[in-house]
């Protein structure tokens, strides 16, 4: 059994080597977020992590606060509730009680009732 490529010129040596992308520097937003995490957790950001976008992203992923778990993990945030209450006041509507126990339902209620 022999192997015959479907695309004979795809990896031809005369093509030359493909250019390697240069690493991109970290964005200002990334740096600010990493600094906020470092302040809250007391961790330090290594110099090599600040060098590239990918390295800082890995550091952020390893050090960012974990999503809440437990009894109240599915409840909407206080900001979400405040925003929904503001919309309810503007539109003279009531927020269904179930929305206060489920952040997904609260999000759907907000999306359906946003002032346009």
N, C-alpha and C positions, 0 to 999 in steps of 0.2 A: 504494500500500500504506500503510495507516495503522496506527498503533500504538495498541492499546487495552489498558489495564492490566487484569490479572486481578483485582487487588484495588483497586477504585476509591477507597476511603477511606483507603488505607494512608498516603499522603503528603499528606493534606488539610491546607491551610494553617491551618484552625481548630484543628488538633491542637496547634500550638505547637511550639517547639523542644524537642528531647529534652535532658534535663539532661546535662551533661558531668561525668564522674566526677572527683573530686578525686584528685590523685596521692597514693598511700599512702606513708607514711614507711618507711624501711628497717627491717627487723627486727633485733633484737639478734644473732640467729644469723648473719644476713647480714653485719653489721658485724664480728663476730668473725672470720668466715671471710675477709673482705676484709683485715682487719688481719694475719691469719696469712700470707696471700699476700704482702702488702706487706713483711712482715718477711723472708720467704724470698727475695723477688726484689729487694728494695731499691727498689721502686717506691713512689710516693706516691699516696695516694687524694685526688683533687681534691675540694674542698668541694662543688661542684655534683653530684658523683657520690654523695656521702653524703646528699643532700637527699631523693631518692625511691628507692623500692624498685626501679623499673625502671632508673634510671640506675646504681645500684650493681650491679644484676644484669649490666648491659652491661659495666661495668668489670671485674667478676669474670670474666666470660666471656672478655674480652680478655687478662686477666693470669694466669688460673689455669694451673697446670702442665699441659703437654700429656701425653696418655696415652703410655706407653712404646711404642717401636717397636723392631723388631729381633728378634734370635734368641730373647730371653727374654720377649718381650711377652706371650706366651700362658701363661706359667707362673703358678701361683697365688702370691699374696702370702705373706709369712712369717706374717702374722696368720692367714690362711686355713689354712695348714698347721698352725700351732700349735693352732687351734681343732679341726681335724679329728683331730689326734693326741690331744687331750684327750677327744674323743668316743670314739675308738677304745679308749683306756684304760678309760673308764667302761663301755663295752659289750663289752669283751674281743674286739674285732674287729680285723682287719687292713685297712689302707687299700690298695686296689689300686695297683700301681706306676704305672699309666697316669695316675692322678689327680695325680701329682706333676709331670706334664708338660703338663697342660691345666687351666686354672682353671675352665672350665665343667664339666668332669667332676668336679673337686673340689667345686664348689658343689653339684652334684647328689648327690654322695655324702654331703655334710654334711646336705643337706635330707632325704635318705632315712634318715639314721641319728641325727638329733638326739634327745636324750633328751626325753621328753614328760612 
